[in-house]
């Protein structure tokens, strides 16, 4: 077999030279970046000093000079202010006004107003809610949708919810936004249903 120790030594020497060259190049780049960094900082510091000088001059120009006679001017104002309450007390009527009773709404009336506001939901919001539920959970029955509607506060009782959900589902199915399956459940509209609806429109 041929002795390859010399080849390996040559290869190792070549790799060391390449490593040294890369390190030297790296050091040069670092040195160049430091010089550029220092030069840029020096320019910015010089510009900052110039701006601060201009700002100081501008503040001196705009800031008003202190008024020397400000104290004598305020004295008559305090003098009048001390006597004003006494004069007002002399000319004020002797009777005191009676407080006007304010009738706050009873807690039962306030409690009764909140359910009415929660139940009065526009039909469009209920339709959007049903479509969103079907898109999130997949096919569901009318009872499931009614239960979710009651939980969200769209209706006050089960009977009203049953009628409202049923009518809304029929309208949404007719519009092609959802579909009714053969088993009676409702599901999101498929891509084919959407294409048919757009063609019909």
Beta strands, then each sheet from edge to edge (+ up, - down):
strand 1: 178-180
strand 2: 186-188
sheet 1: 1+ 2-
end
